[in-house]
Every structure is written in C-alpha cells, then in structure tokens.
C-alpha cells in the first residue's frame, strides 16, 4: 500500500511540476544584452597554456601537466 501511495504522490508531483513549465520558448537576441555582447567580443579561439614538468618524489620519473 505504501508503494502505491508513494508512486501516486510522485506522479502527481511530476504532473504539477510539468504544469508550471511555460508552454513556449522565447529566445533572447545577442544585441539586447550589452554584457552578453561584450562577452562574445572578448572570447577567442586561442588560449595560452603552460606545460609544467616536475620530478615525482625521490624517483627519476617526471609528472607533467
């Protein structure tokens, strides 16, 4: 009996949550938000990275990251 009540409660929670979701999607254009536009201009496909190698403990092995 508990399993039935628990599954009914879960199903009613899912149905009530689905009824609160808006029915249509509204997209924001890039030109409307100044912060988003500045972030788009600031991004780049190139990024500087470092490659560091250090000795691990007392062995001759190196750990690189």
C-alpha positions as CSV (number, residue, x, y, z in Angstrom):
1,X,0.0,0.0,0.0
2,X,2.9,2.3,0.7
3,X,4.4,1.7,-2.7
4,X,1.1,2.6,-4.4
5,X,0.8,5.8,-2.3
6,X,4.4,6.8,-3.0
7,X,4.1,6.2,-6.7
8,X,0.8,8.2,-6.8
9,X,2.5,11.1,-4.9
10,X,5.5,11.0,-7.3
11,X,3.2,11.0,-10.3
12,X,1.2,13.9,-9.0
13,X,4.4,15.9,-8.3
14,X,5.6,15.3,-11.8
15,X,2.3,16.4,-13.3
16,X,2.1,19.5,-11.2
17,X,5.7,20.5,-12.0
18,X,5.0,20.0,-15.7
19,X,2.0,22.3,-15.5
20,X,4.3,25.1,-14.2
21,X,6.7,24.9,-17.2
22,X,6.0,27.7,-19.8
23,X,4.5,26.4,-23.0
24,X,6.6,28.3,-25.5
25,X,10.3,29.2,-25.6
26,X,11.4,32.8,-26.1
27,X,14.9,33.3,-27.2
28,X,17.0,36.4,-26.4
29,X,18.9,38.0,-29.2
30,X,22.6,38.8,-28.7
31,X,22.1,42.5,-29.3
32,X,19.7,43.0,-26.4
33,X,22.1,42.4,-23.6
34,X,25.2,44.5,-23.5
35,X,27.0,42.1,-21.2
36,X,26.5,39.2,-23.5
37,X,27.7,41.2,-26.5
38,X,30.8,42.2,-24.7
39,X,31.5,38.6,-23.6
40,X,31.1,37.4,-27.2
41,X,33.6,40.0,-28.4
42,X,36.0,39.0,-25.6
43,X,36.2,35.3,-26.4
44,X,38.9,33.9,-28.6
45,X,39.7,30.5,-30.1
46,X,43.3,30.8,-29.0
47,X,44.3,30.3,-25.4
48,X,47.8,30.4,-23.8
49,X,48.6,27.2,-21.8
50,X,51.5,26.1,-19.7
51,X,53.1,22.7,-19.7
52,X,55.0,22.1,-16.5
53,X,57.1,19.0,-15.7
54,X,58.4,18.2,-12.2
55,X,60.2,15.3,-10.6
56,X,58.0,13.0,-8.6
57,X,59.3,12.4,-5.1
58,X,62.7,10.6,-5.0
59,X,62.3,8.8,-8.3
60,X,63.6,9.9,-11.7
61,X,60.1,10.0,-13.2
62,X,58.6,13.3,-14.2
63,X,55.0,14.4,-13.8
64,X,53.8,16.7,-16.5
65,X,50.6,18.7,-16.5
